[in-house]
């Protein structure tokens, strides 16, 4: 196999911004974020005691599963491409 025959692995960013990866990560973040926000901040949401710090924590509650899902998807896609 020559260098020109070798399949190049796409960059992390290229895979992470693919529509299928973004949509999957967003769906997972929505479901997991709602559950975690309810568990961690439900009392404040119900009583409407939301300040800036709480709002920032709630946003992070959705951001973390998005990042984990994206990272996992990118690793899986790149691993599959290297095996071909």
C-alpha positions as CSV (number, residue, x, y, z in Angstrom):
1,X,0.0,0.0,0.0
2,X,1.5,3.3,-1.0
3,X,1.1,6.6,0.8
4,X,-1.5,7.7,-1.8
5,X,-3.6,4.6,-1.0
6,X,-3.8,5.3,2.7
7,X,-7.1,6.8,3.9
8,X,-6.5,10.0,5.8
9,X,-8.3,10.4,9.1
10,X,-10.5,13.5,9.3
11,X,-9.7,16.1,11.9
12,X,-11.6,16.1,15.2
13,X,-13.3,19.3,14.2
14,X,-14.4,18.0,10.8
15,X,-16.1,15.0,12.4
16,X,-17.5,17.0,15.4
17,X,-19.2,19.5,13.0
18,X,-20.9,16.8,10.8
19,X,-24.6,17.2,10.8
20,X,-25.3,13.7,12.1
21,X,-22.9,14.1,15.0
22,X,-24.3,17.5,16.0
23,X,-27.9,16.3,15.8
24,X,-27.2,13.2,17.8
25,X,-25.3,15.1,20.5
26,X,-28.0,17.8,20.7
27,X,-30.7,15.1,21.2
28,X,-28.7,13.4,23.9
29,X,-27.9,16.7,25.6
30,X,-31.5,17.7,25.6
31,X,-32.7,14.5,27.3
32,X,-29.8,14.2,29.7
33,X,-29.8,17.9,30.4
34,X,-33.5,18.0,31.3
35,X,-33.1,15.1,33.7
36,X,-30.0,16.5,35.3
37,X,-31.4,20.0,35.5
38,X,-34.5,18.7,37.2
39,X,-32.4,16.7,39.7
40,X,-29.9,19.4,40.4
41,X,-32.0,22.6,40.1
42,X,-35.6,21.5,40.2
43,X,-36.3,23.2,43.5
44,X,-35.1,26.5,42.1
45,X,-36.9,26.1,38.8
46,X,-40.2,25.3,40.6
47,X,-39.8,28.3,43.0
48,X,-38.6,30.6,40.2
49,X,-35.4,31.4,42.2
50,X,-33.1,31.5,39.2
51,X,-30.2,33.9,39.4
52,X,-27.3,34.3,36.9
53,X,-25.2,31.7,38.6
54,X,-27.9,29.2,38.6
55,X,-28.7,29.9,34.9
56,X,-25.0,29.4,34.1
57,X,-25.0,26.0,36.0
58,X,-28.1,24.9,34.1
59,X,-26.5,25.8,30.8
60,X,-23.4,23.7,31.8
61,X,-25.8,20.9,32.7
62,X,-26.8,20.7,29.0
63,X,-23.3,21.5,27.6
64,X,-21.5,18.6,29.4
65,X,-23.6,15.8,27.9
66,X,-23.3,17.5,24.5
67,X,-19.5,17.5,24.7
68,X,-19.3,13.9,26.0
69,X,-21.6,12.7,23.2
70,X,-19.7,14.6,20.5
71,X,-16.3,13.3,21.8
72,X,-17.5,9.8,21.9
73,X,-19.0,10.0,18.4
74,X,-15.8,11.5,16.9
75,X,-13.7,8.7,18.4
76,X,-16.1,6.1,17.1
77,X,-16.2,7.5,13.6
78,X,-12.4,8.0,13.4
79,X,-11.8,4.5,14.8
80,X,-14.2,3.0,12.2
81,X,-12.5,4.9,9.4
82,X,-9.0,3.7,10.4
83,X,-10.2,0.1,10.4
84,X,-11.4,0.3,6.7
